Amino acid sequence: MCYCYVCDAPAPCKQWGKGLLNGGHCHATDKDTKWVTLRQSFKRNFEPGEEATVSAGNLPYGFDTERLRQFFRSFTTREQ
């Protein structure tokens, strides 16, 4: 069974990707600090097995969404 390391859920998750870019969860392993950090972040914010997705609806009031976008962009652009 294929499993998403970041979401800790059966694959494919919503962030799985097509395998073409290094930003998709299909590339996630415990060997890369980028993925370990994302996994830890999602584990703090989501229930086990819940897919790791972010939308304005599940963020706390006043949460800096631009800062979150920059956080995710920093991980996906490092691999390119």
Order of alpha helices (4+ residues) and beta strands (2+ residues): beta-beta-alpha-alpha
